Amino acid sequence: MKGQKGITLVALIITIIVLLILAIVTISAVSEGNLFNHANNAATKYVEEAAKEEQFLRTQEARMDEYAAKYQGNS
């Protein structure tokens, strides 16, 4: 029996306890911390800022086209 290898019952119990603690912390963070609300708010802000950036880039592109047309016409 001394040559057998494997995990002991104590190691198995400690592993299960650690996993249970991690599960409890995760469940409490998700349910009480309003994690989903924060994620939805962040997604909404991202969409709003992306729309603003797209509008800004379109404005800049139109200005560049105006300058290009102005200088190409003078050549």
C-alpha distances in whole Angstrom, upper triangle without the diagonal:
4,5,6,9,11,14,13,16,18,18,19,22,23,24,26,28,29,30,32,34,35,36,38,39,40,42,44,45,46,48,49,50,52,50,52,56,55,54,57,59,58,59,62,63,62,64,67,66,66,69,71,70,71,74,75,74,76,79,78,78,82,83,82,83,87,87,86,89,91,91,90,94,95,94
4,6,8,11,13,13,16,17,18,19,22,23,23,26,27,28,30,32,33,34,36,38,39,40,42,44,45,46,48,49,50,52,50,52,55,55,53,57,59,57,58,62,62,61,63,66,66,65,68,70,69,70,73,74,73,75,78,77,77,81,82,81,82,86,85,85,88,90,89,89,93,94,93
4,7,10,13,14,17,19,18,20,23,23,24,26,28,29,29,32,34,34,36,38,39,40,42,44,45,46,48,49,49,52,50,51,55,54,53,56,58,56,57,60,61,60,62,65,64,64,67,69,67,68,72,72,71,73,76,75,75,79,80,79,80,84,83,83,85,88,87,87,90,92,91
4,7,10,11,14,16,16,17,20,21,21,23,25,26,26,29,31,31,32,35,36,37,38,41,42,43,44,46,47,49,47,48,52,51,50,53,55,54,54,58,58,57,59,62,62,61,64,66,65,66,69,70,68,71,74,73,73,76,78,76,78,81,81,81,83,86,85,85,88,90,89
4,7,9,13,14,13,14,17,18,18,20,22,23,23,26,28,28,29,32,33,33,35,38,38,39,41,43,43,45,43,45,48,48,46,49,52,50,50,54,55,53,56,59,58,57,61,62,61,62,66,66,65,67,70,69,69,73,74,73,74,78,78,77,80,82,81,81,85,86,85
4,7,10,12,10,10,14,15,14,16,19,19,20,22,24,24,26,28,30,30,32,34,35,36,38,39,40,42,40,41,45,44,43,46,48,47,47,51,52,50,52,56,55,55,58,60,58,59,63,63,62,65,67,67,67,70,72,71,72,75,75,75,78,80,79,79,83,84,84
4,7,8,6,7,10,11,11,13,15,16,16,19,21,21,22,25,26,27,29,31,32,33,35,36,37,39,37,39,42,41,40,43,46,44,45,49,49,48,50,53,53,53,56,58,57,58,61,61,61,63,66,65,66,69,70,69,71,74,74,74,77,79,78,79,82,83,83
4,5,5,6,9,10,11,13,14,16,17,19,20,21,23,25,26,27,29,31,32,33,35,36,37,39,38,40,43,42,42,45,47,46,47,50,51,50,52,55,55,55,58,59,59,60,63,63,63,66,68,67,68,71,72,72,74,76,77,76,79,81,81,81,84,86,85
4,5,5,6,9,10,11,12,14,15,17,18,20,21,23,25,26,27,29,30,32,33,34,35,38,36,38,41,41,41,44,46,45,46,49,50,49,52,54,54,54,57,59,58,60,63,63,63,66,68,68,68,71,73,72,74,77,77,77,80,82,82,82,85,87,86
4,5,5,6,9,10,11,12,14,15,17,19,20,21,23,24,26,27,29,30,32,33,34,36,35,37,40,40,39,43,45,44,45,48,49,48,51,53,53,53,56,58,57,59,62,62,62,65,67,67,67,70,72,71,73,76,76,76,79,81,81,81,84,86,85
4,5,5,6,9,10,11,12,14,15,17,18,20,21,23,24,26,27,29,30,31,32,35,33,35,38,38,37,40,42,41,42,46,46,45,48,51,50,50,54,55,54,56,59,59,59,62,64,63,64,67,68,68,70,73,73,73,75,77,77,78,81,82,82
4,5,5,6,9,10,11,12,14,16,17,19,20,21,23,25,26,27,29,30,31,33,32,33,37,36,36,39,41,40,41,44,45,44,47,49,49,49,52,54,53,55,58,58,58,60,63,63,63,66,68,67,69,72,72,72,75,77,77,77,80,82,81
4,5,5,6,9,10,11,12,14,15,17,19,20,21,23,24,26,27,28,29,32,31,32,36,36,35,38,40,40,41,44,45,44,47,49,49,49,52,54,54,55,58,59,58,61,63,63,64,67,68,68,70,72,73,73,75,78,78,78,81,83,82
4,5,5,6,9,10,11,12,14,15,17,18,20,21,23,25,26,27,28,30,29,31,34,34,34,37,38,38,39,42,43,42,45,47,47,48,51,52,51,53,56,56,56,59,61,61,62,65,66,66,68,70,71,71,73,75,75,76,79,80,80
4,5,5,6,9,10,11,12,14,16,17,18,20,21,23,24,26,26,29,27,29,32,32,31,34,36,35,36,40,40,40,42,45,45,45,48,49,49,50,53,54,54,56,58,58,59,62,63,63,65,67,68,68,70,72,72,73,76,77,77
4,5,5,6,9,10,10,12,14,15,16,18,20,21,22,24,25,27,26,28,31,31,30,33,35,35,36,39,40,39,42,44,44,45,48,49,49,50,53,54,54,56,58,58,59,62,63,63,65,68,68,68,71,73,73,74,76,78,78
4,5,5,6,9,10,11,12,14,15,17,18,20,21,22,23,26,25,27,30,30,30,33,35,34,35,38,39,39,42,44,44,45,47,49,49,50,53,54,54,56,58,58,59,62,63,63,65,68,68,69,71,73,73,74,77,78,78
4,5,5,6,9,10,11,12,14,16,17,18,20,21,21,24,23,25,28,28,27,31,32,32,33,36,37,36,39,41,41,42,45,46,46,47,50,51,51,53,55,55,56,59,60,60,62,65,65,65,68,70,70,71,74,75,75
4,5,5,6,9,10,10,12,14,15,16,18,20,20,23,21,23,26,26,25,28,30,30,31,34,35,34,37,39,39,40,43,44,44,45,48,49,49,51,54,54,54,57,59,58,60,63,63,63,66,68,68,69,72,73,73
4,5,5,6,9,10,10,12,14,15,16,18,19,21,20,22,25,25,25,28,30,30,31,34,35,35,37,39,40,40,43,45,45,46,49,50,50,52,54,55,56,58,60,60,62,64,65,65,67,69,70,70,73,75,75
4,5,5,6,9,10,11,12,14,16,16,17,20,19,21,24,24,24,27,29,28,30,33,34,34,36,38,38,39,42,43,43,45,48,48,49,51,53,53,54,57,58,58,60,63,63,64,66,68,69,69,72,74,74
4,5,5,6,9,10,11,12,14,15,16,18,16,19,22,21,21,24,26,26,27,30,31,30,33,35,35,36,39,40,40,42,45,45,45,48,50,50,51,54,55,55,57,59,60,60,63,65,65,66,69,70,70
4,5,5,6,9,10,11,12,14,15,17,15,17,20,20,20,23,25,25,26,29,30,30,32,35,35,36,38,40,40,41,44,45,45,47,50,50,51,54,55,55,57,59,60,60,63,65,65,66,69,70,71
4,5,5,6,9,10,11,12,13,16,15,17,20,20,21,23,25,25,27,29,30,31,33,35,35,36,39,40,41,42,45,46,46,49,50,51,52,55,56,56,58,60,61,62,64,66,67,67,70,72,72
4,6,5,6,9,10,10,11,14,13,16,18,18,18,21,23,23,24,27,28,28,31,33,33,34,37,38,38,40,42,43,44,46,48,48,49,52,53,54,56,58,58,59,62,63,64,65,67,69,69
4,5,5,6,9,10,10,12,11,13,16,16,16,19,20,20,22,24,25,25,28,30,30,31,34,35,35,37,40,40,41,43,45,46,47,49,51,51,53,55,56,56,59,61,61,62,65,66,67
4,5,5,6,8,10,11,10,12,15,16,16,18,20,21,22,24,26,26,28,30,31,32,34,36,36,38,40,41,42,44,46,47,48,50,52,52,54,56,57,58,60,62,63,63,66,68,68
4,5,5,6,7,10,10,12,14,15,16,18,20,21,22,24,25,26,29,30,31,32,35,36,37,38,41,41,42,45,46,47,48,51,52,53,54,57,57,58,60,62,63,64,66,68,69
4,6,6,5,8,7,10,12,12,13,16,17,17,19,21,22,23,25,27,28,29,31,33,33,35,37,38,39,41,43,43,45,47,48,49,51,53,54,55,57,59,59,60,63,65,65
4,6,6,6,5,7,10,10,11,13,15,16,17,19,21,21,23,25,26,27,29,31,32,33,35,36,37,39,41,42,43,46,47,48,49,52,53,53,55,57,58,59,61,63,64
4,6,6,7,8,10,12,13,14,16,18,19,21,22,23,25,27,28,29,31,33,34,35,37,38,40,41,43,44,45,48,49,50,52,54,55,56,58,59,60,61,64,65,66
4,6,8,10,11,12,14,15,16,18,20,21,22,24,26,27,28,30,32,33,34,36,38,39,40,42,43,44,46,48,49,50,52,54,55,56,58,60,61,62,64,66,67
4,5,8,9,9,11,13,14,15,17,19,19,21,23,24,25,27,29,30,31,33,35,35,37,39,40,41,43,45,46,47,49,51,52,53,55,56,57,59,61,62,63
4,5,5,6,9,10,11,12,14,16,17,18,20,21,23,24,26,27,29,30,32,33,35,36,38,39,41,42,44,45,47,48,50,51,53,54,55,56,59,60,61
4,5,5,6,9,10,11,12,14,15,16,19,20,21,22,25,26,27,29,31,31,33,35,36,37,39,41,42,43,45,47,48,49,51,52,53,54,57,58,59
4,5,5,6,9,10,10,12,14,15,17,18,20,21,23,24,26,27,29,30,31,33,35,36,37,39,41,42,43,45,47,47,49,51,52,53,55,57,58
4,5,5,6,9,10,11,12,14,15,17,18,20,21,23,24,26,27,29,30,32,33,35,36,38,39,41,42,44,45,46,48,50,51,52,54,56,57
4,5,5,6,9,10,11,12,14,15,16,18,20,21,22,24,26,27,28,30,32,33,34,36,37,38,40,42,43,44,46,48,49,50,52,54,55
4,5,5,6,9,10,10,12,14,15,16,19,20,21,22,25,26,27,29,30,31,32,35,36,37,39,41,42,43,45,46,48,48,51,53,53
4,5,5,6,9,10,11,12,14,15,17,19,20,21,23,24,26,27,29,30,32,33,35,36,38,39,41,42,44,45,47,48,50,52,53
4,5,5,6,9,10,11,12,14,16,17,18,20,21,23,24,26,27,29,30,32,33,35,36,38,39,40,42,44,45,46,48,50,51
4,5,5,6,9,10,10,12,14,15,16,18,20,21,22,24,26,27,28,30,31,32,34,36,37,38,40,42,43,44,46,48,49
4,5,5,6,9,10,10,12,14,15,16,19,20,21,23,24,26,27,29,30,31,33,35,36,37,39,41,42,43,45,47,48
4,5,5,6,9,10,11,13,14,15,17,19,20,21,23,25,26,27,29,30,32,34,35,36,38,40,41,42,44,46,47
4,5,5,6,8,10,11,12,14,15,16,18,20,21,22,24,26,27,28,30,32,33,34,36,38,39,40,42,44,45
4,5,5,6,9,10,10,12,14,15,16,18,20,21,22,24,26,27,28,30,31,32,34,36,37,38,40,42,43
4,6,5,6,9,10,11,12,14,15,17,19,20,21,23,25,26,27,29,30,31,33,35,36,37,39,41,42
4,5,5,6,9,10,11,13,14,16,17,19,20,21,23,25,26,27,29,30,32,33,35,36,38,40,41
4,5,5,6,9,10,10,12,14,15,16,18,20,21,22,24,26,27,28,30,32,33,34,36,38,39
4,5,5,6,9,10,10,12,14,15,16,18,20,21,22,24,26,27,28,30,31,32,34,36,37
4,5,5,6,9,10,11,12,14,15,17,19,20,21,23,25,26,27,29,30,31,33,35,36
4,5,5,6,9,10,11,12,14,15,17,18,20,21,23,24,26,27,29,30,32,34,35
4,5,5,6,9,10,10,12,14,15,16,18,20,21,22,24,26,27,28,30,32,33
4,5,5,6,9,10,10,12,14,15,16,18,20,21,22,24,26,26,28,31,32
4,5,5,6,9,10,11,12,14,15,17,19,20,21,23,25,26,27,29,31
4,5,5,6,9,10,11,12,14,15,17,18,20,21,23,24,26,28,29
4,5,5,6,9,10,10,12,14,15,16,18,20,21,22,24,26,27
4,5,5,6,9,10,10,12,14,15,16,18,20,21,22,25,26
4,5,5,6,9,10,11,13,14,15,17,19,20,21,23,25
4,5,5,6,9,10,11,12,14,15,17,18,20,21,23
4,5,5,6,9,10,10,12,14,15,16,18,20,21
4,5,5,6,9,10,11,12,14,15,16,19,20
4,5,5,6,9,10,11,12,14,15,17,19
4,5,5,6,9,10,11,12,14,16,17
4,5,5,6,8,10,10,12,14,16
4,5,5,6,9,10,11,13,15
4,5,5,6,8,10,11,13
4,5,5,6,8,10,11
4,6,5,6,9,10
4,6,5,7,9
4,5,5,7
4,5,5
4,6
4
